[in-house]
C-alpha cells in the first residue's frame, strides 16, 4: 500500500493554481497489475504535470533492467505533461532509461530547463542528473530570470544547500532517501541512502534555504533492505497556489 501526502506552496509568481504529482523511487515495484492502482491514484489527483525523480531500476548493476516495467511507467506518464530525471540506480543504464522515457513523450531533463504554463502561471521546470552520473549538474544549471515560477527536479537531496538553492529554484523536488526506509516509531529516520551517519540530515518532508524550498518524497519502492519499517511508501501532491494576504 502507499499513501498520498499533500503539500501547499504559496507564491506571488503563481496566478493559476498548479497541481503536481511527484513519483519517485519505484525500484520496479508494482502496485496492482501493471501498476494500475498507482496510476489510478495519481490520475484521480488530476495533475497538471507529473514529476518523476529517478530510481525506476531496482538494482543499478543488474545485467538486464526490466524494460517492460520501465516502458509501462513511461507510457503512462507520457499521457500527461511529465518530466523525468535520473536517480543513482540509473547510473549504469543512464541513456537506456532516458531513451525509454523520451520515446514515450516524457520530457527528460539533464541539466536543462523547459518552459511550461498552467493557465496564467508560467513555470520553468529544470532537472539535473543524479550526482553519481553528473557530479556538477547543480553547479551549472541556472534558471533564467523572469516572472516565472522555477521548479527543479533532482534525485538526491544532499546537494540542496550550496547547490540546488543557488540555481534560482523556488521549489526543489527530490527522492532517494526512502524516508530512511527504517524509522523509529514516531517517524525519525535512522539511516538514508548515501548517508554514513545515523539520523540523516535529509529524510523526508520540507526543508528551506533562503528563498528555496525542498520537498523530499519517501518514494515507493525499496533497495538493499527488502522492506520498510515505519516508513510508508507515498506519492506526493504539491499544490502551487497564489500568495494570500
C-alpha positions in Angstrom: 0.0 0.0 0.0 1.0 3.6 -0.4 -0.3 6.9 0.9 -0.8 10.3 -0.8 0.9 13.2 1.1 -0.1 16.7 0.2 1.9 20.0 0.4 0.9 23.5 -0.4 3.3 26.2 -1.6 2.3 29.8 -1.9 4.0 32.1 -4.3 3.3 35.6 -5.8 4.5 34.1 -9.1 1.6 31.7 -9.2 -1.6 33.2 -10.7 -3.4 30.0 -11.6 -3.1 27.1 -9.1 -0.9 24.2 -10.3 -1.2 20.6 -9.2 2.0 18.5 -9.3 2.0 14.7 -8.7 5.5 13.6 -7.6 6.6 10.0 -8.0 10.0 8.7 -7.0 12.0 5.5 -6.3 9.8 2.9 -7.8 12.6 0.3 -8.0 10.5 -1.8 -10.2 7.8 -2.3 -7.6 4.2 -2.8 -8.8 1.0 -1.7 -7.1 -1.6 -3.8 -8.8 -1.2 -5.5 -12.2 0.7 -3.1 -14.4 0.8 -0.6 -11.6 -2.9 0.1 -12.2 -3.5 1.1 -8.5 -0.6 3.5 -8.5 -1.5 5.1 -11.9 -5.2 5.3 -11.0 -4.5 7.1 -7.7 -2.2 9.5 -9.5 -4.8 10.3 -12.2 -7.5 10.9 -9.6 -5.4 13.7 -8.2 -5.9 15.5 -11.5 -2.3 16.6 -12.0 -1.3 19.5 -14.3 2.1 17.8 -14.5 3.8 14.7 -13.2 7.4 14.8 -11.8 9.4 11.6 -11.7 12.6 11.8 -9.8 14.5 8.7 -10.6 15.3 5.2 -9.5 12.9 3.2 -11.7 15.5 0.4 -11.8 15.7 -1.9 -8.9 19.4 -2.6 -8.8 21.9 -0.3 -10.6 24.3 -3.2 -11.6 21.6 -5.5 -12.9 22.6 -7.3 -16.2 19.1 -6.6 -17.6 16.7 -3.9 -16.3 13.0 -4.7 -16.6 12.4 -2.9 -19.8 8.7 -3.8 -20.0 8.2 -2.3 -16.5 10.0 0.9 -17.3 8.2 1.2 -20.6 4.9 0.8 -18.8 5.7 3.6 -16.4 6.9 5.8 -19.3 3.9 5.1 -21.5 1.5 6.0 -18.7 3.5 9.2 -17.7 3.7 10.2 -21.4 -0.1 10.6 -21.5 0.3 13.7 -19.2 2.8 16.6 -19.3 5.5 14.7 -17.5 9.2 15.3 -16.6 11.9 12.7 -15.7 15.3 12.9 -14.1 17.7 10.1 -13.3 18.5 8.5 -10.0 21.6 6.7 -8.8 20.1 3.4 -9.8 20.1 4.6 -13.4 23.8 5.3 -13.3 24.8 2.1 -15.3 21.8 2.4 -17.6 21.5 6.1 -17.9 20.9 6.6 -21.6 18.9 3.4 -21.8 16.4 4.7 -19.3 16.3 8.2 -20.7 15.6 6.9 -24.1 12.6 4.9 -22.9 11.0 7.9 -21.3 11.8 10.2 -24.2 10.4 7.7 -26.7 7.1 7.7 -24.8 6.7 11.5 -24.7 8.1 12.3 -21.3 10.5 15.3 -21.1 13.8 14.1 -19.9 15.7 16.9 -18.0 19.5 16.6 -17.9 21.0 19.9 -16.7 18.3 21.6 -18.7 15.2 23.7 -18.2 11.9 23.7 -20.1 9.1 26.3 -20.1 5.6 25.2 -19.0 2.3 27.0 -18.4 -0.8 26.3 -16.5 -3.4 28.9 -17.2 -1.9 32.2 -16.3 1.0 30.7 -14.3 4.3 30.5 -16.2 6.9 27.9 -15.0 10.4 26.8 -15.9 11.0 23.2 -15.0 14.6 22.2 -14.6 16.3 19.0 -13.8 19.7 17.5 -13.1 21.1 14.0 -13.3 21.9 12.2 -10.1 25.4 13.2 -8.8 26.6 9.7 -9.5 26.0 10.4 -13.2 26.9 14.1 -13.2 28.6 15.4 -10.0 28.4 19.0 -11.0 25.0 19.3 -12.6 23.6 21.6 -10.0 26.6 23.9 -10.3 26.0 24.5 -14.0 22.2 24.8 -14.0 20.8 28.3 -13.7 17.2 29.3 -14.3 16.6 32.3 -16.5 15.5 35.5 -14.8 11.9 36.4 -15.1 8.4 36.3 -13.5 8.1 32.5 -13.9 8.0 30.0 -11.0 11.1 27.9 -11.1 10.8 24.2 -10.3 13.8 21.9 -10.0 13.7 18.2 -10.1 16.6 16.2 -8.7 17.0 12.8 -7.1 19.5 13.2 -4.3 18.6 15.9 -1.7 22.2 16.1 -0.4 23.3 19.0 -2.7 20.5 21.2 -1.5 22.4 23.9 0.4 25.2 25.4 -1.8 23.8 23.6 -4.9 20.1 23.5 -5.7 19.5 26.6 -3.7 21.8 28.6 -6.0 20.1 27.7 -9.2 17.3 30.2 -8.8 14.7 27.5 -8.0 11.7 28.4 -5.8 10.9 24.7 -5.2 13.0 21.5 -5.5 11.5 18.0 -5.6 13.7 15.1 -4.6 13.5 11.4 -3.6 16.3 8.9 -2.9 16.0 8.6 0.9 13.0 6.3 1.0 12.2 8.3 4.2 15.1 6.4 5.8 13.3 3.1 4.9 13.8 2.1 8.5 12.5 4.6 11.1 11.8 4.8 14.7 8.2 4.7 15.9 7.0 8.2 15.6 8.8 8.9 12.4 12.5 9.7 12.8 14.7 8.2 10.1 17.6 6.0 11.4 19.5 5.9 8.1 19.1 7.1 4.5 20.8 6.1 1.2 24.1 7.9 0.8 24.3 9.0 4.4 27.0 7.5 6.5 25.6 8.6 9.9 22.6 7.7 11.9 19.7 10.2 11.8 20.5 11.8 8.4 20.3 15.5 7.7 17.6 14.9 5.0 15.0 12.2 5.1 11.5 13.4 4.0 9.2 16.4 4.1 10.1 20.1 3.8 13.4 21.9 4.1 14.2 25.5 3.4 17.3 27.5 2.4 16.8 31.2 1.8 14.1 31.6 -0.8 14.2 27.9 -1.9 12.0 25.1 -0.5 12.9 21.5 -1.0 10.3 18.6 -0.6 11.6 15.1 -0.3 9.3 12.1 -1.1 9.6 8.9 0.8 9.2 7.1 -2.5 7.5 3.9 -3.4 10.0 1.0 -3.6 12.9 -0.5 -1.6 16.5 -1.2 -2.2 19.2 -3.2 -0.4 16.9 -4.0 2.6 13.7 -5.6 1.1 11.2 -4.0 3.5 10.2 -0.7 5.1 9.7 -0.1 8.8 7.6 2.9 9.9 8.4 4.5 6.5 5.3 4.3 4.4 5.5 4.4 0.7 4.0 7.5 -0.8 3.2 9.7 -3.8 3.1 13.5 -3.3 0.5 16.0 -4.4 2.1 19.5 -4.4 -0.3 22.4 -4.9 1.2 25.7 -6.0 -1.2 28.5 -5.1 -1.3 32.3 -5.3 0.1 34.1 -2.3 -2.6 35.1 0.2 -2.7 38.3 2.1 
